[in-house]
Amino acid sequence: MDLRESFGVTVKTIRRAKGLSQNAVGINQGYVSELENGLKTPSLPKMAAIAKNLGIHPLTLLAAVYSNMGPEDTDQLLARVISELESLK
């Protein structure tokens, strides 16, 4: 699964789990539908707005997207991110 497809699947999964409509997630239903079907890629501001509307931090959304892509599972991915952030200090 590529990044665009994983982003869409992740947004759809989180949105449905929270019982939200596509309109509740984005600017309009058509745009969110295109995102969820892997046809569009959001800008950073739009991605941040989508995360906010989903009730999660943008980093949580991105971590879920990359976790869905593999090969790292969530624990491995988070350990890698923590290590890389520590090395940037």
N, CA, C and O atoms as a CHARMM CRD file, in Angstrom:
* protein
*
  356
    1    1 MET  N      0.85100  -1.16900   0.00000 PROA 1      0.00000
    2    1 MET  CA     0.00000   0.00000   0.00000 PROA 1      0.00000
    3    1 MET  C      0.90000   1.23500   0.00000 PROA 1      0.00000
    4    1 MET  O      1.84300   1.32700   0.78600 PROA 1      0.00000
    5    2 ASP  N      0.59900   2.18000  -0.88700 PROA 2      0.00000
    6    2 ASP  CA     1.40900   3.39600  -0.93100 PROA 2      0.00000
    7    2 ASP  C      0.88500   4.42700   0.07000 PROA 2      0.00000
    8    2 ASP  O     -0.15000   4.22500   0.70400 PROA 2      0.00000
    9    3 LEU  N      1.60500   5.51400   0.19800 PROA 3      0.00000
   10    3 LEU  CA     1.30400   6.53600   1.19500 PROA 3      0.00000
   11    3 LEU  C     -0.09100   7.14200   0.99800 PROA 3      0.00000
   12    3 LEU  O     -0.84500   7.29000   1.95900 PROA 3      0.00000
   13    4 ARG  N     -0.42400   7.48200  -0.21700 PROA 4      0.00000
   14    4 ARG  CA    -1.71900   8.09700  -0.49500 PROA 4      0.00000
   15    4 ARG  C     -2.86500   7.14100  -0.13500 PROA 4      0.00000
   16    4 ARG  O     -3.84700   7.54400   0.48800 PROA 4      0.00000
   17    5 GLU  N     -2.72700   5.88900  -0.52800 PROA 5      0.00000
   18    5 GLU  CA    -3.75600   4.89700  -0.21400 PROA 5      0.00000
   19    5 GLU  C     -3.85600   4.66400   1.29300 PROA 5      0.00000
   20    5 GLU  O     -4.95500   4.57000   1.83900 PROA 5      0.00000
   21    6 SER  N     -2.71200   4.57200   1.95800 PROA 6      0.00000
   22    6 SER  CA    -2.70700   4.36200   3.40500 PROA 6      0.00000
   23    6 SER  C     -3.33300   5.53700   4.14000 PROA 6      0.00000
   24    6 SER  O     -4.04500   5.34500   5.12600 PROA 6      0.00000
   25    7 PHE  N     -3.07200   6.75600   3.67000 PROA 7      0.00000
   26    7 PHE  CA    -3.67900   7.92400   4.30200 PROA 7      0.00000
   27    7 PHE  C     -5.20100   7.82200   4.21700 PROA 7      0.00000
   28    7 PHE  O     -5.89800   8.02400   5.21200 PROA 7      0.00000
   29    8 GLY  N     -5.70700   7.51100   3.03900 PROA 8      0.00000
   30    8 GLY  CA    -7.14600   7.42000   2.84700 PROA 8      0.00000
   31    8 GLY  C     -7.78500   6.33100   3.69300 PROA 8      0.00000
   32    8 GLY  O     -8.81500   6.55300   4.32900 PROA 8      0.00000
   33    9 VAL  N     -7.17600   5.16000   3.69700 PROA 9      0.00000
   34    9 VAL  CA    -7.69900   4.04400   4.48800 PROA 9      0.00000
   35    9 VAL  C     -7.68600   4.39200   5.97100 PROA 9      0.00000
   36    9 VAL  O     -8.62900   4.07700   6.69700 PROA 9      0.00000
   37   10 THR  N     -6.62400   5.03700   6.41300 PROA 10     0.00000
   38   10 THR  CA    -6.50200   5.40100   7.82100 PROA 10     0.00000
   39   10 THR  C     -7.55300   6.41900   8.22700 PROA 10     0.00000
   40   10 THR  O     -8.19600   6.26800   9.26500 PROA 10     0.00000
   41   11 VAL  N     -7.73200   7.45300   7.41900 PROA 11     0.00000
   42   11 VAL  CA    -8.75300   8.46300   7.71800 PROA 11     0.00000
   43   11 VAL  C    -10.13100   7.80600   7.77400 PROA 11     0.00000
   44   11 VAL  O    -10.90100   8.05700   8.70100 PROA 11     0.00000
   45   12 LYS  N    -10.44000   6.97800   6.79900 PROA 12     0.00000
   46   12 LYS  CA   -11.75000   6.32500   6.75700 PROA 12     0.00000
   47   12 LYS  C    -11.96000   5.44100   7.98500 PROA 12     0.00000
   48   12 LYS  O    -13.03900   5.44900   8.57800 PROA 12     0.00000
   49   13 THR  N    -10.94200   4.68600   8.36500 PROA 13     0.00000
   50   13 THR  CA   -11.05100   3.79200   9.51900 PROA 13     0.00000
   51   13 THR  C    -11.29100   4.57700  10.80400 PROA 13     0.00000
   52   13 THR  O    -12.16900   4.22900  11.59300 PROA 13     0.00000
   53   14 ILE  N    -10.51300   5.63100  11.01200 PROA 14     0.00000
   54   14 ILE  CA   -10.66600   6.44600  12.22900 PROA 14     0.00000
   55   14 ILE  C    -12.01800   7.15200  12.21400 PROA 14     0.00000
   56   14 ILE  O    -12.71100   7.18800  13.23100 PROA 14     0.00000
   57   15 ARG  N    -12.39300   7.71000  11.07300 PROA 15     0.00000
   58   15 ARG  CA   -13.66700   8.42300  10.95300 PROA 15     0.00000
   59   15 ARG  C    -14.84100   7.50900  11.28600 PROA 15     0.00000
   60   15 ARG  O    -15.73700   7.88400  12.04200 PROA 15     0.00000
   61   16 ARG  N    -14.82600   6.32400  10.72100 PROA 16     0.00000
   62   16 ARG  CA   -15.92100   5.38200  10.97500 PROA 16     0.00000
   63   16 ARG  C    -15.93500   4.91900  12.42900 PROA 16     0.00000
   64   16 ARG  O    -17.00000   4.78500  13.03200 PROA 16     0.00000
   65   17 ALA  N    -14.74900   4.67600  12.99100 PROA 17     0.00000
   66   17 ALA  CA   -14.66800   4.23400  14.39200 PROA 17     0.00000
   67   17 ALA  C    -15.23200   5.28600  15.33700 PROA 17     0.00000
   68   17 ALA  O    -15.76900   4.95700  16.39500 PROA 17     0.00000
   69   18 LYS  N    -15.10800   6.54200  14.95300 PROA 18     0.00000
   70   18 LYS  CA   -15.61600   7.64000  15.78400 PROA 18     0.00000
   71   18 LYS  C    -17.04300   8.04000  15.41200 PROA 18     0.00000
   72   18 LYS  O    -17.61100   8.95300  16.01100 PROA 18     0.00000
   73   19 GLY  N    -17.61800   7.35700  14.42400 PROA 19     0.00000
   74   19 GLY  CA   -18.99400   7.63500  14.02500 PROA 19     0.00000
   75   19 GLY  C    -19.18900   8.98700  13.36900 PROA 19     0.00000
   76   19 GLY  O    -20.24500   9.60400  13.50500 PROA 19     0.00000
   77   20 LEU  N    -18.16500   9.45200  12.65500 PROA 20     0.00000
   78   20 LEU  CA   -18.21900  10.76600  12.01100 PROA 20     0.00000
   79   20 LEU  C    -18.56900  10.63800  10.53200 PROA 20     0.00000
   80   20 LEU  O    -18.21300   9.65700   9.87900 PROA 20     0.00000
   81   21 SER  N    -19.26400  11.63100  10.02200 PROA 21     0.00000
   82   21 SER  CA   -19.54900  11.69400   8.58600 PROA 21     0.00000
   83   21 SER  C    -18.33100  12.28600   7.87300 PROA 21     0.00000
   84   21 SER  O    -17.44500  12.86500   8.50200 PROA 21     0.00000
   85   22 GLN  N    -18.30700  12.12900   6.56900 PROA 22     0.00000
   86   22 GLN  CA   -17.22800  12.75000   5.79800 PROA 22     0.00000
   87   22 GLN  C    -17.28200  14.26100   5.91900 PROA 22     0.00000
   88   22 GLN  O    -16.23700  14.91000   5.94000 PROA 22     0.00000
   89   23 ASN  N    -18.47200  14.83600   6.00000 PROA 23     0.00000
   90   23 ASN  CA   -18.60100  16.28800   6.16200 PROA 23     0.00000
   91   23 ASN  C    -17.98300  16.76200   7.47100 PROA 23     0.00000
   92   23 ASN  O    -17.46500  17.87700   7.53300 PROA 23     0.00000
   93   24 ALA  N    -18.02500  15.94800   8.50900 PROA 24     0.00000
   94   24 ALA  CA   -17.47900  16.32900   9.81500 PROA 24     0.00000
   95   24 ALA  C    -15.95100  16.34500   9.80900 PROA 24     0.00000
   96   24 ALA  O    -15.32500  16.94400  10.68400 PROA 24     0.00000
   97   25 VAL  N    -15.36000  15.68500   8.82300 PROA 25     0.00000
   98   25 VAL  CA   -13.90200  15.53500   8.78700 PROA 25     0.00000
   99   25 VAL  C    -13.21300  16.62000   7.97000 PROA 25     0.00000
  100   25 VAL  O    -12.11300  17.05300   8.31400 PROA 25     0.00000
  101   26 GLY  N    -13.84400  17.05500   6.90700 PROA 26     0.00000
  102   26 GLY  CA   -13.14500  17.96600   6.01200 PROA 26     0.00000
  103   26 GLY  C    -13.97700  19.12300   5.54700 PROA 26     0.00000
  104   26 GLY  O    -15.08700  19.36300   6.02100 PROA 26     0.00000
  105   27 ILE  N    -13.41300  19.82800   4.61100 PROA 27     0.00000
  106   27 ILE  CA   -14.03900  21.01100   4.04700 PROA 27     0.00000
  107   27 ILE  C    -15.36100  20.63800   3.38000 PROA 27     0.00000
  108   27 ILE  O    -16.37400  21.31300   3.56300 PROA 27     0.00000
  109   28 ASN  N    -15.33500  19.56000   2.60800 PROA 28     0.00000
  110   28 ASN  CA   -16.57400  19.07400   1.99900 PROA 28     0.00000
  111   28 ASN  C    -16.49100  17.56900   1.80200 PROA 28     0.00000
  112   28 ASN  O    -15.40900  16.98200   1.79100 PROA 28     0.00000
  113   29 GLN  N    -17.64500  16.96800   1.64900 PROA 29     0.00000
  114   29 GLN  CA   -17.74000  15.51500   1.54500 PROA 29     0.00000
  115   29 GLN  C    -16.99700  14.98600   0.32600 PROA 29     0.00000
  116   29 GLN  O    -16.34900  13.94200   0.40800 PROA 29     0.00000
  117   30 GLY  N    -17.07700  15.68000  -0.79000 PROA 30     0.00000
  118   30 GLY  CA   -16.41400  15.22300  -2.00800 PROA 30     0.00000
  119   30 GLY  C    -14.90800  15.13500  -1.85100 PROA 30     0.00000
  120   30 GLY  O    -14.28800  14.17200  -2.30300 PROA 30     0.00000
  121   31 TYR  N    -14.31700  16.13200  -1.21200 PROA 31     0.00000
  122   31 TYR  CA   -12.86700  16.14400  -0.98900 PROA 31     0.00000
  123   31 TYR  C    -12.46000  14.98300  -0.08600 PROA 31     0.00000
  124   31 TYR  O    -11.48300  14.28700  -0.36700 PROA 31     0.00000
  125   32 VAL  N    -13.20600  14.77400   0.99600 PROA 32     0.00000
  126   32 VAL  CA   -12.88200  13.68400   1.91800 PROA 32     0.00000
  127   32 VAL  C    -13.04200  12.34000   1.21700 PROA 32     0.00000
  128   32 VAL  O    -12.24300  11.42900   1.43500 PROA 32     0.00000
  129   33 SER  N    -14.05200  12.21100   0.39100 PROA 33     0.00000
  130   33 SER  CA   -14.23700  10.97700  -0.37400 PROA 33     0.00000
  131   33 SER  C    -13.02800  10.70800  -1.27100 PROA 33     0.00000
  132   33 SER  O    -12.54200   9.57900  -1.34800 PROA 33     0.00000
  133   34 GLU  N    -12.55100  11.74700  -1.94300 PROA 34     0.00000
  134   34 GLU  CA   -11.36900  11.58300  -2.80200 PROA 34     0.00000
  135   34 GLU  C    -10.13600  11.21500  -1.98200 PROA 34     0.00000
  136   34 GLU  O     -9.32100  10.40300  -2.41900 PROA 34     0.00000
  137   35 LEU  N     -9.99500  11.80400  -0.80400 PROA 35     0.00000
  138   35 LEU  CA    -8.87800  11.43900   0.07800 PROA 35     0.00000
  139   35 LEU  C     -8.97100   9.97000   0.47700 PROA 35     0.00000
  140   35 LEU  O     -8.00100   9.21800   0.37000 PROA 35     0.00000
  141   36 GLU  N    -10.15200   9.57900   0.93600 PROA 36     0.00000
  142   36 GLU  CA   -10.34100   8.21100   1.42200 PROA 36     0.00000
  143   36 GLU  C    -10.15800   7.17100   0.32200 PROA 36     0.00000
  144   36 GLU  O     -9.82500   6.01900   0.60300 PROA 36     0.00000
  145   37 ASN  N    -10.37200   7.56600  -0.90800 PROA 37     0.00000
  146   37 ASN  CA   -10.19100   6.64500  -2.03300 PROA 37     0.00000
  147   37 ASN  C     -8.81300   6.75600  -2.67400 PROA 37     0.00000
  148   37 ASN  O     -8.56200   6.16800  -3.72600 PROA 37     0.00000
  149   38 GLY  N     -7.91500   7.51800  -2.03400 PROA 38     0.00000
  150   38 GLY  CA    -6.54500   7.61500  -2.51200 PROA 38     0.00000
  151   38 GLY  C     -6.37600   8.44400  -3.76800 PROA 38     0.00000
  152   38 GLY  O     -5.37000   8.31600  -4.46500 PROA 38     0.00000
  153   39 LEU  N     -7.34800   9.29400  -4.06500 PROA 39     0.00000
  154   39 LEU  CA    -7.27900  10.10700  -5.27300 PROA 39     0.00000
  155   39 LEU  C     -6.66100  11.47500  -5.04100 PROA 39     0.00000
  156   39 LEU  O     -6.21500  12.12500  -5.98700 PROA 39     0.00000
  157   40 LYS  N     -6.63200  11.91300  -3.79900 PROA 40     0.00000
  158   40 LYS  CA    -6.07600  13.22300  -3.44300 PROA 40     0.00000
  159   40 LYS  C     -5.09100  13.05300  -2.30000 PROA 40     0.00000
  160   40 LYS  O     -5.15600  12.08900  -1.53700 PROA 40     0.00000
  161   41 THR  N     -4.17500  14.01100  -2.19600 PROA 41     0.00000
  162   41 THR  CA    -3.23100  14.07800  -1.09600 PROA 41     0.00000
  163   41 THR  C     -3.38200  15.45100  -0.45000 PROA 41     0.00000
  164   41 THR  O     -3.30800  16.46600  -1.14300 PROA 41     0.00000
  165   42 PRO  N     -3.59200  15.50200   0.87300 PROA 42     0.00000
  166   42 PRO  CA    -3.81600  16.80200   1.50500 PROA 42     0.00000
  167   42 PRO  C     -2.51500  17.57800   1.70600 PROA 42     0.00000
  168   42 PRO  O     -1.43900  16.99300   1.83100 PROA 42     0.00000
  169   43 SER  N     -2.63600  18.88900   1.73500 PROA 43     0.00000
  170   43 SER  CA    -1.51200  19.73600   2.13300 PROA 43     0.00000
  171   43 SER  C     -1.33300  19.57700   3.64200 PROA 43     0.00000
  172   43 SER  O     -2.19700  19.01300   4.31300 PROA 43     0.00000
  173   44 LEU  N     -0.24000  20.06200   4.16500 PROA 44     0.00000
  174   44 LEU  CA    -0.02600  19.97600   5.61500 PROA 44     0.00000
  175   44 LEU  C     -1.11600  20.68500   6.41500 PROA 44     0.00000
  176   44 LEU  O     -1.61000  20.11500   7.38800 PROA 44     0.00000
  177   45 PRO  N     -1.51400  21.90700   6.04300 PROA 45     0.00000
  178   45 PRO  CA    -2.60400  22.53800   6.79600 PROA 45     0.00000
  179   45 PRO  C     -3.90700  21.73600   6.75100 PROA 45     0.00000
  180   45 PRO  O     -4.61100  21.64500   7.75600 PROA 45     0.00000
  181   46 LYS  N     -4.23100  21.15900   5.59800 PROA 46     0.00000
  182   46 LYS  CA    -5.44600  20.35500   5.49800 PROA 46     0.00000
  183   46 LYS  C     -5.32100  19.07100   6.31100 PROA 46     0.00000
  184   46 LYS  O     -6.28800  18.63800   6.93900 PROA 46     0.00000
  185   47 MET  N     -4.14200  18.46200   6.30400 PROA 47     0.00000
  186   47 MET  CA    -3.92200  17.25300   7.09000 PROA 47     0.00000
  187   47 MET  C     -4.08800  17.55700   8.57300 PROA 47     0.00000
  188   47 MET  O     -4.68500  16.76900   9.30600 PROA 47     0.00000
  189   48 ALA  N     -3.56400  18.69600   9.01700 PROA 48     0.00000
  190   48 ALA  CA    -3.70500  19.09400  10.42000 PROA 48     0.00000
  191   48 ALA  C     -5.16900  19.33600  10.76600 PROA 48     0.00000
  192   48 ALA  O     -5.61800  18.96500  11.85100 PROA 48     0.00000
  193   49 ALA  N     -5.91500  19.95200   9.85700 PROA 49     0.00000
  194   49 ALA  CA    -7.34400  20.19800  10.09300 PROA 49     0.00000
  195   49 ALA  C     -8.12000  18.88600  10.15400 PROA 49     0.00000
  196   49 ALA  O     -9.01700  18.73100  10.98200 PROA 49     0.00000
  197   50 ILE  N     -7.78100  17.95300   9.28800 PROA 50     0.00000
  198   50 ILE  CA    -8.44100  16.64400   9.29800 PROA 50     0.00000
  199   50 ILE  C     -8.18600  15.94600  10.62600 PROA 50     0.00000
  200   50 ILE  O     -9.11200  15.40600  11.23100 PROA 50     0.00000
  201   51 ALA  N     -6.93500  15.95200  11.08600 PROA 51     0.00000
  202   51 ALA  CA    -6.60400  15.32900  12.37100 PROA 51     0.00000
  203   51 ALA  C     -7.39600  15.98200  13.50200 PROA 51     0.00000
  204   51 ALA  O     -7.94800  15.29700  14.36300 PROA 51     0.00000
  205   52 LYS  N     -7.44700  17.30900  13.49000 PROA 52     0.00000
  206   52 LYS  CA    -8.19800  18.02400  14.52700 PROA 52     0.00000
  207   52 LYS  C     -9.66700  17.61800  14.50400 PROA 52     0.00000
  208   52 LYS  O    -10.26500  17.37600  15.55200 PROA 52     0.00000
  209   53 ASN  N    -10.24500  17.54300  13.30800 PROA 53     0.00000
  210   53 ASN  CA   -11.65200  17.16100  13.17800 PROA 53     0.00000
  211   53 ASN  C    -11.89400  15.70600  13.57000 PROA 53     0.00000
  212   53 ASN  O    -13.00300  15.33900  13.95800 PROA 53     0.00000
  213   54 LEU  N    -10.85000  14.87400  13.46600 PROA 54     0.00000
  214   54 LEU  CA   -10.95100  13.48800  13.92800 PROA 54     0.00000
  215   54 LEU  C    -10.72700  13.38500  15.43600 PROA 54     0.00000
  216   54 LEU  O    -10.94700  12.33000  16.03100 PROA 54     0.00000
  217   55 GLY  N    -10.28900  14.48500  16.04800 PROA 55     0.00000
  218   55 GLY  CA   -10.05300  14.49800  17.49000 PROA 55     0.00000
  219   55 GLY  C     -8.73600  13.87800  17.90300 PROA 55     0.00000
  220   55 GLY  O     -8.59700  13.37900  19.01900 PROA 55     0.00000
  221   56 ILE  N     -7.74900  13.91200  16.98100 PROA 56     0.00000
  222   56 ILE  CA    -6.43100  13.34500  17.28100 PROA 56     0.00000
  223   56 ILE  C     -5.34100  14.33400  16.87500 PROA 56     0.00000
  224   56 ILE  O     -5.58700  15.26800  16.11200 PROA 56     0.00000
  225   57 HSD  N     -4.14600  14.11700  17.39100 PROA 57     0.00000
  226   57 HSD  CA    -2.99300  14.94300  17.03900 PROA 57     0.00000
  227   57 HSD  C     -2.53900  14.57600  15.61400 PROA 57     0.00000
  228   57 HSD  O     -2.62800  13.41000  15.23000 PROA 57     0.00000
  229   58 PRO  N     -2.06100  15.53600  14.83600 PROA 58     0.00000
  230   58 PRO  CA    -1.57500  15.21900  13.49100 PROA 58     0.00000
  231   58 PRO  C     -0.49400  14.13800  13.47400 PROA 58     0.00000
  232   58 PRO  O     -0.43300  13.33400  12.54400 PROA 58     0.00000
  233   59 LEU  N      0.35400  14.11900  14.49500 PROA 59     0.00000
  234   59 LEU  CA     1.38100  13.06500  14.54000 PROA 59     0.00000
  235   59 LEU  C      0.77100  11.68900  14.75100 PROA 59     0.00000
  236   59 LEU  O      1.28400  10.69100  14.24400 PROA 59     0.00000
  237   60 THR  N     -0.31600  11.63800  15.49500 PROA 60     0.00000
  238   60 THR  CA    -1.01300  10.36400  15.68300 PROA 60     0.00000
  239   60 THR  C     -1.56000   9.87500  14.35100 PROA 60     0.00000
  240   60 THR  O     -1.46800   8.69000  14.03000 PROA 60     0.00000
  241   61 LEU  N     -2.12700  10.78800  13.58400 PROA 61     0.00000
  242   61 LEU  CA    -2.64700  10.42600  12.26500 PROA 61     0.00000
  243   61 LEU  C     -1.52800   9.91400  11.36900 PROA 61     0.00000
  244   61 LEU  O     -1.67200   8.87300  10.72900 PROA 61     0.00000
  245   62 LEU  N     -0.42200  10.63400  11.32000 PROA 62     0.00000
  246   62 LEU  CA     0.69900  10.19900  10.47600 PROA 62     0.00000
  247   62 LEU  C      1.29300   8.88100  10.95000 PROA 62     0.00000
  248   62 LEU  O      1.65300   8.03600  10.13100 PROA 62     0.00000
  249   63 ALA  N      1.40000   8.69500  12.26800 PROA 63     0.00000
  250   63 ALA  CA     1.92100   7.42400  12.78700 PROA 63     0.00000
  251   63 ALA  C      1.00600   6.27000  12.38300 PROA 63     0.00000
  252   63 ALA  O      1.47900   5.19400  12.01700 PROA 63     0.00000
  253   64 ALA  N     -0.30300   6.49800  12.45100 PROA 64     0.00000
  254   64 ALA  CA    -1.24700   5.45300  12.04400 PROA 64     0.00000
  255   64 ALA  C     -1.12200   5.15300  10.55500 PROA 64     0.00000
  256   64 ALA  O     -1.18600   3.99500  10.14200 PROA 64     0.00000
  257   65 VAL  N     -0.94400   6.19700   9.75100 PROA 65     0.00000
  258   65 VAL  CA    -0.77600   6.02200   8.30800 PROA 65     0.00000
  259   65 VAL  C      0.44800   5.16300   8.01300 PROA 65     0.00000
  260   65 VAL  O      0.36300   4.20000   7.25000 PROA 65     0.00000
  261   66 TYR  N      1.58500   5.50500   8.61300 PROA 66     0.00000
  262   66 TYR  CA     2.81500   4.76000   8.35700 PROA 66     0.00000
  263   66 TYR  C      2.77100   3.36900   8.96700 PROA 66     0.00000
  264   66 TYR  O      3.34500   2.43100   8.41400 PROA 66     0.00000
  265   67 SER  N      2.10200   3.22700  10.09100 PROA 67     0.00000
  266   67 SER  CA     1.95600   1.90900  10.70200 PROA 67     0.00000
  267   67 SER  C      1.15800   0.98200   9.78400 PROA 67     0.00000
  268   67 SER  O      1.46900  -0.20400   9.67700 PROA 67     0.00000
  269   68 ASN  N      0.14000   1.51600   9.12700 PROA 68     0.00000
  270   68 ASN  CA    -0.65800   0.71800   8.18900 PROA 68     0.00000
  271   68 ASN  C      0.15200   0.27600   6.97400 PROA 68     0.00000
  272   68 ASN  O     -0.15300  -0.74100   6.35000 PROA 68     0.00000
  273   69 MET  N      1.18300   1.04400   6.64600 PROA 69     0.00000
  274   69 MET  CA     1.99200   0.72500   5.47100 PROA 69     0.00000
  275   69 MET  C      3.01000  -0.37400   5.75300 PROA 69     0.00000
  276   69 MET  O      3.44500  -1.07200   4.83800 PROA 69     0.00000
  277   70 GLY  N      3.39800  -0.53100   7.05800 PROA 70     0.00000
  278   70 GLY  CA     4.42000  -1.51100   7.38800 PROA 70     0.00000
  279   70 GLY  C      5.77500  -1.06500   6.88300 PROA 70     0.00000
  280   70 GLY  O      5.85600   0.02600   6.31900 PROA 70     0.00000
  281   71 PRO  N      6.82700  -1.81300   7.04000 PROA 71     0.00000
  282   71 PRO  CA     6.86100  -3.12600   7.67700 PROA 71     0.00000
  283   71 PRO  C      6.89800  -3.05200   9.20800 PROA 71     0.00000
  284   71 PRO  O      6.73200  -4.06900   9.88200 PROA 71     0.00000
  285   72 GLU  N      7.11400  -1.85900   9.75200 PROA 72     0.00000
  286   72 GLU  CA     7.18100  -1.71000  11.20200 PROA 72     0.00000
  287   72 GLU  C      5.77800  -1.72100  11.79100 PROA 72     0.00000
  288   72 GLU  O      4.85400  -1.13100  11.22900 PROA 72     0.00000
  289   73 ASP  N      5.62300  -2.40100  12.93300 PROA 73     0.00000
  290   73 ASP  CA     4.34600  -2.29800  13.62600 PROA 73     0.00000
  291   73 ASP  C      4.36600  -1.00600  14.43600 PROA 73     0.00000
  292   73 ASP  O      5.37200  -0.29700  14.45400 PROA 73     0.00000
  293   74 THR  N      3.27100  -0.70400  15.09500 PROA 74     0.00000
  294   74 THR  CA     3.13800   0.56700  15.80000 PROA 74     0.00000
  295   74 THR  C      4.22100   0.75600  16.85400 PROA 74     0.00000
  296   74 THR  O      4.80900   1.83300  16.94800 PROA 74     0.00000
  297   75 ASP  N      4.49200  -0.27400  17.64700 PROA 75     0.00000
  298   75 ASP  CA     5.51000  -0.15900  18.69700 PROA 75     0.00000
  299   75 ASP  C      6.89000   0.12500  18.10800 PROA 75     0.00000
  300   75 ASP  O      7.61800   0.97600  18.62000 PROA 75     0.00000
  301   76 GLN  N      7.25100  -0.57400  17.04600 PROA 76     0.00000
  302   76 GLN  CA     8.54300  -0.34500  16.40500 PROA 76     0.00000
  303   76 GLN  C      8.62200   1.06100  15.82100 PROA 76     0.00000
  304   76 GLN  O      9.64200   1.73900  15.94600 PROA 76     0.00000
  305   77 LEU  N      7.55400   1.48300  15.19200 PROA 77     0.00000
  306   77 LEU  CA     7.52300   2.80700  14.58600 PROA 77     0.00000
  307   77 LEU  C      7.67600   3.89100  15.64300 PROA 77     0.00000
  308   77 LEU  O      8.46300   4.82000  15.46900 PROA 77     0.00000
  309   78 LEU  N      6.92900   3.78000  16.73900 PROA 78     0.00000
  310   78 LEU  CA     7.02600   4.79100  17.79400 PROA 78     0.00000
  311   78 LEU  C      8.40400   4.79900  18.44400 PROA 78     0.00000
  312   78 LEU  O      8.92500   5.86800  18.76300 PROA 78     0.00000
  313   79 ALA  N      8.99800   3.63700  18.64400 PROA 79     0.00000
  314   79 ALA  CA    10.35100   3.57400  19.20600 PROA 79     0.00000
  315   79 ALA  C     11.34300   4.26900  18.27300 PROA 79     0.00000
  316   79 ALA  O     12.23000   4.99100  18.72700 PROA 79     0.00000
  317   80 ARG  N     11.18800   4.04800  16.98300 PROA 80     0.00000
  318   80 ARG  CA    12.07100   4.69800  16.00300 PROA 80     0.00000
  319   80 ARG  C     11.89600   6.21800  16.04200 PROA 80     0.00000
  320   80 ARG  O     12.88200   6.95600  16.03300 PROA 80     0.00000
  321   81 VAL  N     10.64500   6.68700  16.08700 PROA 81     0.00000
  322   81 VAL  CA    10.37800   8.12700  16.11900 PROA 81     0.00000
  323   81 VAL  C     10.95900   8.75100  17.38400 PROA 81     0.00000
  324   81 VAL  O     11.59500   9.80400  17.32300 PROA 81     0.00000
  325   82 ILE  N     10.74400   8.11300  18.51700 PROA 82     0.00000
  326   82 ILE  CA    11.30200   8.63600  19.78500 PROA 82     0.00000
  327   82 ILE  C     12.81500   8.72500  19.70600 PROA 82     0.00000
  328   82 ILE  O     13.40400   9.72900  20.10700 PROA 82     0.00000
  329   83 SER  N     13.44400   7.68200  19.19300 PROA 83     0.00000
  330   83 SER  CA    14.90500   7.67300  19.05700 PROA 83     0.00000
  331   83 SER  C     15.37900   8.79900  18.12900 PROA 83     0.00000
  332   83 SER  O     16.34000   9.50200  18.44200 PROA 83     0.00000
  333   84 GLU  N     14.71400   8.96200  17.00900 PROA 84     0.00000
  334   84 GLU  CA    15.11000  10.01200  16.06900 PROA 84     0.00000
  335   84 GLU  C     14.88300  11.40900  16.64600 PROA 84     0.00000
  336   84 GLU  O     15.69800  12.30600  16.43400 PROA 84     0.00000
  337   85 LEU  N     13.79000  11.59400  17.36900 PROA 85     0.00000
  338   85 LEU  CA    13.55100  12.89300  18.00400 PROA 85     0.00000
  339   85 LEU  C     14.61200  13.19500  19.05600 PROA 85     0.00000
  340   85 LEU  O     15.09000  14.32500  19.15900 PROA 85     0.00000
  341   86 GLU  N     14.97600  12.18600  19.83100 PROA 86     0.00000
  342   86 GLU  CA    16.02800  12.36600  20.84000 PROA 86     0.00000
  343   86 GLU  C     17.34900  12.76500  20.18900 PROA 86     0.00000
  344   86 GLU  O     18.08000  13.60000  20.72200 PROA 86     0.00000
  345   87 SER  N     17.65200  12.17500  19.04800 PROA 87     0.00000
  346   87 SER  CA    18.91700  12.48400  18.37200 PROA 87     0.00000
  347   87 SER  C     18.93600  13.89200  17.78200 PROA 87     0.00000
  348   87 SER  O     20.00300  14.41800  17.46600 PROA 87     0.00000
  349   88 LEU  N     17.76900  14.49800  17.63300 PROA 88     0.00000
  350   88 LEU  CA    17.69200  15.84900  17.08800 PROA 88     0.00000
  351   88 LEU  C     17.88500  16.93200  18.14500 PROA 88     0.00000
  352   88 LEU  O     18.03200  18.10700  17.81200 PROA 88     0.00000
  353   89 LYS  N     17.88500  16.54100  19.40600 PROA 89     0.00000
  354   89 LYS  CA    18.03400  17.52600  20.48900 PROA 89     0.00000
  355   89 LYS  C     19.44700  18.05400  20.56600 PROA 89     0.00000
  356   89 LYS  O     19.74900  18.88900  21.41800 PROA 89     0.00000
